[in-house]
Amino acid sequence: MAAHYPVPRASLRRATVLHARVAALAAALGAVAHLGMAMSGGWMAALSLVMASACAPCAWKMLHRPSLGAARMLVAMSLGMAVLHGALLLVTGPAFGHSHGAGTTATTVLPSAHAAAALAVMGADFASALLTASWIRRKAAVR
């Protein structure tokens, strides 16, 4: 039977802080992905800039002084953004380059680029939410 040796509290704190920083970096990656989407222009650019700026304060807080409040907000924002991007992908995807009544049904490369960007942002948002939620769980277990 293997003996159970307790892990020193200092290493638990270091691991918890490292975990918070990895979660913050995932959120920052999501913000960078939003900024990348903003390069496409149009009304989606403005929406992407708003979403990127919404992520920044909580990601910054998690990077420098992690707190449960910032972590909970980051999880909520990340999941909300992932759902919003999924909805935008479903709503704008099929009809986004399709013209009715003009005699043609021309599609462009833009929908596939939009879909790829939306999926990348959704992945970053889900990763951020998962890492931050697991940090909250770890923080609760340390107490």
N, C-alpha and C positions, 0 to 999 in steps of 0.2 A: 504494500500500500504506500503510495507516494505521500510524503509529508507536504502540508500546505504551509508555505512561507509567505507571510504578509509582504506586500510590496511597500517600500518606503513612501511616505506621504510626499516627499519632494519629487520623486519620479512620477507619481500620480499627477501632481500639479503641472509638471513639465509636459507630460503627455496630454493633459487636458488643454493646456494653452496651445500646444502644437495642433491639436485637433481643431480648436477654435480658429486658428490661423489658416488651416487648410480649408475650412468652411468659408472663411472670409475670402480666400483666393478664388474659390469656386464662384462665389457671388460676384467678385470682380470680373471673372471670366464672362459671366452672364452680362454684366454691364458693358464690357468690351464688345460682346456679340451684338448687343443692342446698338451700340455706336456704329458697328459695321453695317447693320441694317439701315441705319439713318443715312448712310451714303447713297442709298437708292433714290432718295428724294421723295417728294410728294407728302401727302398727309401722314403716311406711315413713318416718315422721317421725324416729324414732330412728335408723334406718339412714341417712337423709339427713344428719343432724347428724354422725354418725360419719364419713361420707364427706367432708363439708365440712371437718371438723377435720383429716382426713388430708391434704388438699390444702394447707392453710394454711402449714405450716412450709417446704415446698419452694418454694411460690410466694413467700413472704417472702424466702427466701434468694436466689432468682433475681432478685428485685426489687432487693435491696440489695447483695449480694456474690455474683454468679453463680459457680457452680462446676460442674464436670462431674458430680460425685457427685449434687448436687441436681437437675441437669438430667436425668440418667439416671433418678433416682427419680421425677421428675415425669412423664417419658414413660411409665414403667411403670405408675404410678398412674392416669394419664389413660386409657391404653389399657385397663387392667383395669376401670376404672369404666365406660368406654364399652361394653365387652363385658358387664359385669354388668347395665347398664341395658337393653341389648338383650335379654338373657336374661329379665330381669324383665318386659319389655314383651311378649315372646312367651309367657311362662308365665302371667302374670296377665291379659293382655289379653282373650282371648275369654271366659274364665269369670268375670271380675271382677264382676259385677253380675247374674249369672245364677243363679236359684234353682231347684234340682231338687226335684220332689215337691210343690211348693206349688200346682201347677195353673196357674201363670203363669210366663212367662219375661221378667220385667221387667228391663230394662236402664236404667241411669241415665246422667246426664251425666258422672258421675265417670270412667268408663273413657276417654272421649275427652280429658278434662282430664289424666288420668294419662298417656295416650299422648303428648299434646302436651308435657307437662313432661319426660317421659323422653326424647323426641326432642330437645328443647332442650338438656338436659343432655348427651346423647350428642354433639350438635354442638359444644358448648363443650369437651367432653373431647377430641374428635378435633382441634379447632383448637389446643388447648393442646399435645397430643402432637406435632402437625405442626410448630408453631412452635418447640417446644423441641428436637425432633429436628433441625430445620434449623439451630438455634443450635449444637447439638453439632457438626454437620457444618462450619459456618462456623468455629467455634473450632478444630477440627482442621486446617482449611485455612490458618489464620493462622500456625500454628506453623511 
